[in-house]
Amino acid sequence: MSEHIDFDPELISIRHYLHAHPERSFKEFDTSIYLADQLKAHGIELLPNPMETGVVGLIEGQAGPGPRIGLRADIDGLPIVEDTGLEFASVNHGVMHGCGHDLHMTGLLGAAFWLAEHRDKFAGSIKILFQPSEETGQGARAMIDAGLVDDVDAIIGTHNNPNYAPGQLAIGVEPMMAGCVKFRVNIHASGSHAGYPYKGTSPIEALASMIMSLQTIVSRNVTPFHPLVLSVTEVHGGDVWNVVPAEAGFQGTVRYFHKEDGILVGRRFKEIVEHTAKAYGISADVMWDDFQDPLVSDSGLAKAVAADVHDYAQLEPIRPSMAGEDFCEFSKVTLPVFAFVGSNGQEGCADWHSPHFVGLDESIPTFVNFYVNAALRVLNELS
């Protein structure tokens, strides 16, 4: 039942425009207007959206009643000064589509155009969901809270991946993107003159001991067959050379693929911080925000969609990413299907969030084919 979608050259100019005009999370006002205009120009109904940014369209099938599914693409850029040398590089200084969301939007527009012209090919209906603010981890939840996916029986999403070449695609039942934790530790001591440290307590030695001990969680508490990262990314304490500070702290992130690992790390993290602080005669507070689950597709739907991929792309094994993706939020309210679409594949190419990141135009046809064929297959499976 796979469809082979003829590539529309219009999509290249659309992608170049979107890439050149990125906007920050929850500020994608012009992007939303542009996307809405594109949908309207191709006869696609726009639905009310209570959010300030983002766009929701609806395509009703003409082959009879059936389920309703969603196709989602994220739309926000990053606070990066682009350094790619592309002719269509960002004209909004300090903002860049450094994660390739311009490719996601273009691919979904191409699929929406085709589906609107071929309504006789499917029963049921398809929501076109352009989601704001993926980079903050808040956009998917905002769409859910706004009720925009209440009537959706399944949702399909993509992310470009420069570690795959154009024409390659990865989908399956394994975890694809990591669960994410933000942590912050605030250490409270009494401080002292640097020449009289015995007259007070210091947070510095405790901080160093905590950071070193926390690294043993990965190496000594979790099986080496489960990918897990604990990174301390910022340390602070004191600002005068001859004063032992009273306060210090650090923050960072944990990335995991198995929920039980995230729970275990949280428990051990708090134990190490608490007991180390006590050993040094001071106190510490832990902020632990396990805000994003690992991204895993629905097993049955992923297998069904993957079975069609050979008709239009080269199916590749999933190479899990330690980056996060808030598409996982949708799995709490509906059935998720997600794929990596190859966007570069050249040796030494820059990865996501780099000022040198380049996603290739040649990846767009695979996005379009995936969105269309996954939509038709999922509608069929749910019928």
C-alpha positions in Angstrom: 0.0 0.0 0.0 3.1 2.3 -0.1 2.8 5.5 -2.1 5.7 6.9 -4.1 5.5 10.7 -3.8 6.8 12.8 -6.7 9.1 15.4 -5.3 7.8 19.0 -5.6 10.6 21.5 -6.3 8.5 24.1 -4.4 9.6 22.4 -1.2 13.2 23.5 -1.8 12.3 27.2 -1.8 10.0 26.6 1.2 12.8 25.0 3.1 15.3 27.7 2.3 12.8 30.4 3.4 12.2 28.6 6.7 15.9 28.1 7.3 16.6 31.7 6.7 13.9 32.9 9.1 14.3 31.0 12.4 12.5 32.1 15.6 13.1 31.3 19.2 10.8 29.0 21.2 7.3 30.2 21.8 8.1 33.3 19.7 7.6 31.6 16.3 5.0 34.2 15.2 6.1 34.8 11.6 6.8 31.1 11.2 3.3 30.2 12.3 1.8 32.8 9.9 3.9 31.4 7.0 2.9 27.8 7.8 -0.8 28.7 8.1 -0.6 30.5 4.7 0.9 27.5 3.1 -1.8 25.2 4.4 -4.6 27.5 3.3 -3.0 27.9 -0.2 -3.4 24.1 -0.6 -7.0 23.9 0.6 -6.2 22.6 4.0 -8.6 23.6 6.8 -7.1 25.5 9.8 -8.4 24.6 13.2 -8.6 27.0 16.2 -5.4 27.1 18.2 -5.5 28.7 21.7 -1.8 28.9 21.8 0.0 32.0 20.7 2.2 30.1 18.2 2.0 26.8 16.3 -0.5 25.8 13.7 -3.1 23.0 13.5 -4.6 21.9 10.2 -7.1 19.1 9.3 -7.4 16.9 6.3 -10.6 14.8 6.1 -10.4 11.6 4.1 -13.0 10.8 1.4 -12.9 7.0 1.7 -15.3 6.9 4.6 -15.2 7.4 8.4 -12.3 6.2 10.4 -9.8 7.1 13.1 -8.1 10.5 13.5 -4.3 10.6 13.7 -1.8 13.5 14.0 1.3 14.3 12.0 3.7 16.5 14.0 6.7 18.7 13.2 8.5 21.1 15.6 9.1 24.7 14.4 11.5 26.6 16.8 15.1 27.6 16.2 18.0 27.9 18.6 20.0 30.9 20.1 23.0 30.2 17.9 24.9 32.4 15.5 24.9 30.4 12.3 28.3 29.7 10.7 27.5 27.4 7.7 28.2 29.6 4.7 24.9 28.6 3.2 23.3 31.0 0.7 20.1 30.7 2.7 21.7 31.1 6.1 19.7 32.7 8.9 19.0 36.4 8.4 17.9 36.6 12.1 21.2 37.2 13.8 21.7 35.0 16.9 18.9 32.6 15.9 19.5 29.4 13.8 17.7 26.3 12.8 20.6 24.4 14.3 18.6 21.3 15.0 17.0 21.0 11.5 13.4 21.9 12.4 13.2 23.6 9.0 13.5 20.2 7.4 10.8 18.8 9.7 8.4 21.6 8.8 9.1 21.3 5.0 8.6 17.5 5.1 5.3 17.8 6.9 4.1 20.6 4.5 5.0 18.3 1.5 3.1 15.4 3.0 0.1 17.7 3.9 0.0 19.0 0.3 -0.1 15.4 -1.1 -2.6 14.1 1.4 -4.9 17.1 0.6 -4.8 16.2 -3.1 -5.4 12.5 -2.5 -8.2 12.4 0.1 -9.7 9.5 -1.7 -6.7 7.4 -0.6 -7.8 7.2 3.1 -10.6 6.9 5.5 -10.7 9.0 8.7 -8.8 12.2 9.2 -5.4 13.6 9.7 -4.4 16.5 11.9 -1.4 18.5 10.8 0.4 19.7 14.0 3.1 22.3 13.8 4.4 22.4 17.4 6.2 25.3 19.0 9.0 25.2 21.6 10.4 21.7 21.3 13.8 23.1 22.4 12.6 24.1 25.8 10.9 20.7 26.3 7.6 22.5 26.9 5.9 22.7 23.5 4.4 19.2 23.3 3.0 19.4 26.8 1.5 22.8 25.9 -0.3 21.3 22.9 -1.6 18.5 25.1 -2.8 20.9 27.8 -4.5 23.0 25.1 -6.5 20.0 24.1 -5.1 19.8 20.6 -4.5 16.1 20.6 -7.5 15.0 22.7 -9.1 13.5 19.6 -6.0 11.9 18.1 -5.7 8.1 18.2 -2.0 8.1 17.2 0.6 10.6 16.4 3.6 10.4 14.0 6.8 12.5 14.3 10.3 12.7 12.9 13.7 14.1 13.6 16.4 14.6 11.1 19.7 12.9 12.0 23.0 13.9 10.4 24.5 10.6 11.3 22.4 9.0 8.6 22.6 9.9 4.9 19.7 11.3 2.9 17.4 8.4 1.8 18.1 6.5 5.0 15.5 6.1 7.8 15.4 4.4 11.2 12.3 3.3 13.0 11.7 0.4 15.4 10.7 -0.6 18.9 13.9 0.3 20.7 14.3 3.6 22.7 15.4 6.3 20.2 16.1 9.4 22.3 17.1 9.7 25.9 15.1 10.5 29.1 16.4 13.8 30.5 17.0 15.0 34.0 18.0 18.5 35.1 19.7 18.7 38.5 21.0 21.5 40.7 22.8 21.2 44.1 23.1 24.1 46.5 25.6 23.7 49.3 25.4 25.7 52.5 28.3 26.2 54.9 29.4 29.0 57.2 32.4 30.4 55.3 35.5 32.0 56.9 38.6 34.0 56.3 40.9 32.0 53.9 43.7 32.2 56.4 41.5 30.8 59.2 39.5 28.0 57.6 39.2 26.1 60.9 37.0 28.9 62.2 34.2 28.0 59.8 33.0 25.4 57.3 33.7 25.3 53.6 31.5 24.1 50.7 34.4 23.7 48.3 35.9 20.4 49.4 32.4 18.9 49.8 31.5 20.1 46.3 34.6 18.4 44.8 34.0 15.2 46.7 30.3 15.1 45.6 31.2 15.6 41.9 33.8 12.8 41.9 31.5 10.4 43.9 28.5 11.0 41.6 30.4 9.7 38.7 30.5 6.2 40.4 26.8 5.9 40.0 27.2 5.2 36.3 30.2 2.9 36.7 29.1 1.0 39.8 25.3 1.0 40.1 24.0 0.5 36.6 24.6 -2.4 34.2 27.1 -1.4 31.4 24.6 -2.7 28.9 22.3 0.3 29.6 23.5 3.6 28.2 23.6 6.2 30.9 25.3 9.7 31.2 25.7 11.9 34.3 27.3 15.3 33.4 28.1 18.1 35.7 28.0 21.2 33.4 28.4 24.2 35.8 30.1 24.8 39.1 30.1 27.9 41.2 31.4 29.0 44.6 33.0 32.2 45.9 34.2 35.2 44.1 37.0 36.5 46.3 40.5 35.1 46.5 40.9 35.4 50.3 37.4 34.3 51.5 36.2 30.8 52.0 32.6 31.1 50.6 29.5 30.1 52.6 27.7 28.9 49.5 28.6 26.9 46.5 26.8 24.6 44.0 26.7 22.8 40.7 24.2 21.7 38.1 24.0 19.4 35.2 22.0 16.6 33.5 21.4 12.9 33.4 20.4 11.0 30.3 19.0 7.5 30.3 17.1 5.0 28.2 15.5 2.8 30.9 13.1 4.4 33.4 14.3 2.2 36.2 17.8 3.6 35.6 16.6 7.1 35.9 14.8 6.3 39.2 17.9 4.5 40.6 20.2 7.4 39.6 17.9 9.9 41.4 18.0 7.9 44.6 21.7 7.4 44.6 22.4 11.0 43.6 20.4 12.3 46.6 22.1 9.8 49.0 25.6 10.8 47.9 24.9 14.5 48.2 23.2 14.2 51.6 25.8 11.9 53.1 28.8 13.8 51.8 27.4 17.1 53.1 26.9 15.5 56.5 30.5 14.2 56.5 31.7 17.7 56.0 29.4 19.1 58.7 27.4 21.2 56.2 24.0 20.9 54.4 22.9 20.7 50.8 19.7 20.9 48.8 19.0 18.9 45.7 16.7 20.0 42.8 16.0 16.9 40.7 13.7 17.4 37.7 13.2 14.2 35.7 11.2 16.1 33.1 11.4 14.0 29.9 11.0 10.2 29.4 12.9 8.2 26.8 11.3 8.3 23.4 9.9 4.9 22.3 7.5 4.2 19.5 4.4 2.1 20.0 5.6 -1.4 19.2 2.8 -2.6 17.0 2.5 0.5 14.9 6.3 0.9 14.6 6.6 -2.6 13.2 3.8 -2.0 10.8 5.2 1.3 9.5 8.8 -0.2 9.3 7.5 -3.0 7.0 6.7 -0.4 4.3 9.9 1.6 4.5 11.8 -0.5 2.0 9.4 0.8 -0.7 10.7 4.4 -0.4 13.8 4.5 1.8 16.7 2.5 3.1 15.7 1.1 6.5 18.6 1.4 9.0 19.0 0.2 12.6 18.2 2.7 15.3 21.3 4.5 16.7 20.0 5.9 20.0 20.6 9.5 20.7 21.5 11.0 24.1 19.6 14.1 23.1 16.1 14.6 24.4 12.8 15.0 22.4 9.6 16.3 23.9 7.6 14.2 21.4 7.7 11.6 24.3 5.0 13.7 26.0 2.5 12.6 23.4 3.0 8.9 24.4 1.3 9.7 27.7 -2.0 10.5 25.9 -1.9 8.6 22.6 0.1 6.1 20.5 3.5 7.5 19.3 5.4 6.6 16.1 8.7 8.2 15.5 11.5 8.0 13.0 15.0 9.3 12.3 15.4 10.7 8.8 19.0 10.9 7.4 20.0 14.5 6.8 23.7 14.5 6.0 25.8 11.4 6.6 29.1 12.9 5.5 32.2 12.1 7.5 32.9 14.7 10.1 29.7 16.6 9.5 28.5 18.8 12.4 25.8 17.5 14.6 22.7 19.1 16.1 23.1 22.4 18.0 26.3 23.3 16.2 26.7 26.6 14.4 28.1 24.5 11.6 25.2 22.1 11.4 24.0 21.5 7.8 20.9 19.5 6.9 20.8 18.6 3.2 17.9 19.4 0.9 18.2 15.9 -0.4 16.6 14.6 2.8 13.3 16.3 2.1 11.8 13.5 -0.1 12.3 10.9 2.6 10.5 13.1 5.1 7.5 13.5 2.8 7.4 9.8 1.9 7.6 8.8 5.5 4.9 11.1 6.7 2.5 10.1 3.9 3.1 6.3 4.1 3.2 6.2 7.9 -0.1 8.1 8.0 -1.7 5.7 5.6 -0.4 2.7 7.3 -1.4 3.8 10.8 -4.9 4.8 9.7 -5.2 1.3 8.2 -3.9 -0.4 11.3 -6.3 1.5 13.6 -9.4 1.0 11.4 
